[in-house]
Amino acid sequence: MALYLAVMAQPKLSEDVYNVKSGDNAVSKETVYLEETFYIRLKKKTPFRVRLTSKRLSLIKDDSSKEQTIPLQDIIGSKCMRSKRRRVGAGSCVCRSFVGKPPLKVVDEDSGDLDENDISAYLYIYAYNLKRSRRSLKRERTTITLQFRSYDKYEDNNREAQRWRNTIKCLIANEPITNVVPQNDKKLLILINPKSGSGKAVELFQAKVATILNEAEIPYYLRVTESAQYARDYIRTRDVYGWRGVVAVGGDGVLFEILNGMFERLDWQQALAEVPLAIIPCGSGNGLARTICHHYNEPYITHNLTGLSMALVRGKTANMDVVRVETKTKIMYSFLSVGWGLLADIDIESEKLRVIGGQRFTLWALARLIGLRKYKGVIHYARIKDVSNLPKPKLPLTISHSVSHDGELDSPDTEDFVDCYENSETLTNVVNGKRHKRVDSWHSTNSRRSTFYSTRGSEYHSVTSSGSEMRSPVHACMHGPASHLPSLMSQLPSHWEREEGEFVMAYVSYQAYIGEDLLFAPRSQLSDGVMWLLIIKAGITRSQIFSFLMGMSHGSHSEINGEYIKMIPVSAFRLVPEGPNGYITVDGELVEYGPIQAEIFPNIVNLLVPTNNL
């Protein structure tokens, strides 16, 4: 939707207004910052009052009570433009279909193709309104063009337009109103996996996300990965403090790499505290993205990335738990799930159908139900007895390090880094006081590589060009919060509970959704210190499993606790499978088959999230 209005009057002074919400006695105070009278371009006798307050932009028709309101949280940006110079002979064709004035064409203020005869200044306001219907929510793009021409000189009209633009920008950034646009020169780091899902991540980013970032004038630096673990290595070896956030574009696997790259840094705690992470869903599962939209009442439509793209603009953050996962040879950090049995089989074996997207899970689930498997093993867990009375998680002030290195757990002696450059930085390891060479991770955001895509300060780089900037240590070491659990092969505390026998599956999730249509743990929060352990024992019928899986589409399965099915809130668990055959997944990624244990740490990661639409 687009609306074009021209100003023909002087602005009013700012004032306070009070908005009384219907149905209650709540009165909210709004400050009116700007208000002027405009006219529709082709209907000069139709005046509108345009009012900008601390909460909304309102367009009020003077001769009626009708009012169009755009909440401030739906506005992402504004730009001042000038009209474009018309080519000689343009519009002279007698067969043109429109009558009256030709459509307005504008260019940037510094363009060499502007019309110097037009003294008007044009302010474009970009918004994505939340539209509610009986069955769904969706966002609709709205552009409002305000034409300023009250003065005889362009400079005076532009000053008024800039005043509106600066005010809108300050309100979006939640900063005090000034005559200067808020400055944040930091770029978003975009790491995109072109093979995620059906292989359309790059196209989706350009069509959906880049448009919003450009309208909001948010600069970004985009890298396309071409190999496994590229995102992990990139995050581990760069100066991440030059970014305003790190964005994973693809499936949950891209964010898994980024998260573990963060934990492989010596400064992991500072990096995670200062640099928020974000996800743009272009994969098959997209469990975390679906969870974020669920918690913030943001409509989630496959391949419609508007709401989460707006979150990149707004910069609002929320805390998220992470789970420390330990196998025989590795330590890793997880944000979504650990799986064994049926769901893990579906996740891994359906990879051959990746080209069809998320439907691969449904098709392979039917195949696995026909050929239902059973697995022997032992499941230990520390039950949370009363989820409703959990204390609010607090961010730990200091967390000691744990290290994983090439199959040796907690072995600081293997922590050497080798710098690929002669001038490397030397620092003291806080764990054991030894001095080690650290990889020189400082990297200018202005790359010297050739750029084949560029838009308003944003850069799009190849990962295969010569002169690679990658400065990887010879051995990657996992740091992060130290475990509170006994070593993987040691005896567990006596208060832990135990399940032993044959199982169809065990699945642990710490997010509400594990896929776009799988509401696994409806009571889960982004940061609550709880993992939800699902155990399905052998002996259950195929029809019962089918009904259970169908219930996961709306979360009704979570209340089922019977002879064969248990849903248990836990703070830690250990799984010991018997036999050599099977799959274990962490965040959808295949890990070694064997004993595995995990524990949850609250409030470790900052996530970029939408504004709550309640």
Secondary structure, DSSP 4 states (H G I P E B T S, - for coil): -EEEEEE-SPPPPPEEEEEEPTTS--EEEEEEEEEEEEEETTEEEEEEEEEEESSEEEEEETTSS-EEEEEGGGEEEEEEEEEBPPPTTTT--TT-S--SSPPP-EEETT-TTB-TT---EEEEEEEEEEEE-SS-EEEEEEEEEEEE-SSSSHHHHHHHHHHHHHHHHHHHTT----SS-----PEEEEEE-TTSTTT-HHHHIIIIIHHHHHHTT--EEEEE--STTHHHHHHHTS-GGGEEEEEEEESHHHHHHHHHHHHTSTTHHHHHHHS-EEEEE-SS--HHHHHHHHHTT---BTTB-HHHHHHHHH--EEEEEEEEEE-SS-EEEESSEEEEEHHHHHHHHGGGGGGGTTHHHHHHHHHHHHT---EEEEEEEEE-S-GGGPPPP---S---B--EETTEET-GGG-----SSSS-EEEE-TTT--EEEE------SS--SPPSEEETTEEEE-SSSSS------SS--B-SBPP-SPPTTSPPPTT-EEEEEEEEEEEEESSSEEETTEE--TT--SSSS-EEEEEEETT--HHHHHHHHHHTTTTGGGG--SSSEEEEEEEEEEEEE-SS---EEETTEEE-SS-EEEEEEEEEEEEE-PPP--
